[in-house]
């Protein structure tokens, strides 16, 4: 039954009142929608106008900023151009100043070079003058030492022959003075002398006078030994030992002139006076006259004196430094003294002979 009703509804037209009501409802809905749309459109139009006004205001603000930026840019460009001109002018001023300074510096350098040349000439003259003064002073010192030496030996009991040829290759007056004082006041009994010469004339007379003395002289030149013995008498207590020369090696120096078989000759002998004035030392590289180092400290008596001539030379100075070092290594106390003359001499003595360092 229900199915038939549904079919009839589809086939038959709807009732007129119901239809009109439906039409009215639809029209009312259309009118309501239209009003809603109009209201929405009005609202959207209002919003659009507001947005447009805001956009226009923003545009105006941006235009103002752009204008301000352009003005600032223009101002900066003007300032940069002005600064560029000022900088260029400043650089030109600096460059001109540097050129002037360079010219002044070149003038100063030229003047300094001339002054340096003059100073070098002056320094050279001063050095020459100093050398002359030093030489003169040494000559004066030697004259004074000569007078002191002659006065000292004038009344000597044991030094009969007071004639000596001193200077040049031989020992100087200050060396002879020290040697005489050592012999006369210390009265050594065991003497070792390196180098036959004027000192031998003195020590030889001392050894002849004092019976307890033994005197050993080392010399390399046989002809000089023969000539010396013909010219000067040496008593029986003086022995001249002829030892040939040879190049030795000491520390870093492999060309030290020394006496061959020196150590073997004087091994186990002890001396209270050692005089070192040989062999030749003028051409030494580093060390000179190092033979005594082969015997130290065993060759020393408890009371001793070591005399070294030519102490103004570097070779002897280095050798003396080695002697001091060796004594220190064996804890042997000593004193050191230096005497200046035409040539310098030095003494190394035991503590009881300290007075010999300042005579």
C-alpha positions, 0 to 999 in steps of 0.5 A: 500500500505504501509503495503505491502511495510513493509511486502516485506522489511521483506521478501526480502533481503536488497539491497547490497550497503545499507548492505555493508554500514551498515556493514562498520558502524558497523565495524567502531563502533567496531574499535572505541570501541576497541580503546576507551577500549584500551585507558581506559585500558592503563589509568587504568593500569597507575592508578593501577601502581600509586596506587600500588606504593603509597601502597608500599610507605605506606607499607614502611612507616608503616614498618618503623613506626612499626620498630620504635615502636618496638625499642621504645617498646624495649627501654621502656622495658629496661628503665622499667626494669632498673627503676624497679631495681632502684625502688626495690633498693630504696624500700629496702633502704627505708624499711631498713631505716624505720626499723632502724627508728622504732628501734630508735623510740622504743628506744626513746619511752622506754627512754621517758617512763623511763623519764615519770616515773622519771617525775611522781616521780619528780612531785609527790615529787614536789606536796608533797613538795608544799603541805608541803610548803603550809602547812608551809606557812599557819602555818606561816600565822597563827602564824603571824595572831595570833601575829596581833590578840593578838596585836590588842585586847591587849588594847580592852575596851570591850574584857575582856576575851582574852583567845581563843582556836583557830584552828582545828574545831574552827575559825582561827586567821585571822577570829577572827582578822576580826571579832574583827575589824568589832565589834570594828570599825563598832559597829554592833547592830544586829548580827546573828552567825551560829555555837556556838564556839570561835567567840561566846566568842568574840561576847558575850562579845561585846553584854554584853558591848554594851547595844543596841546590840542583838546577836543570835547564831544558834547551833544544838548540845544541849550538846555543848550548855550546856557545853559552857554555863557552861564554859563561861558566856553569857549575856542577850543580847545573845540568843542561838537558838537550831535548829536541822540539816537536809538535804536540797536541793539547786539547783542541790545539794540534800544533803546540811546540814542545820538548820531545820526551819531556815527561819521561825525562823529569818523571818522579822529580819534584821542584820548588821553582819552575821558570818557563821561558821556552820553547818558542811561543810567538806563533802559537795557535791556542796554547804555548809552552804546555810541557809543564802540564804533563807533569803537574801537579806531581812535579811540585814541592809543597812550597812552590813557585812557577814563573812564566814569561811572555804572559801578554801573549794569548798562548801563554795566557791560555796555558796559565789558565790550564795550570790554574785549572789543574791545581784547582782540580787537585785542590792545591791552594795557590796565589797568582800575580802579574808583573807588567813591563816591556813584556808581561810576566806572571807567578803562580805560588803556594800559599806560603809564598803569596808575598811574591805576587805583589813585590 
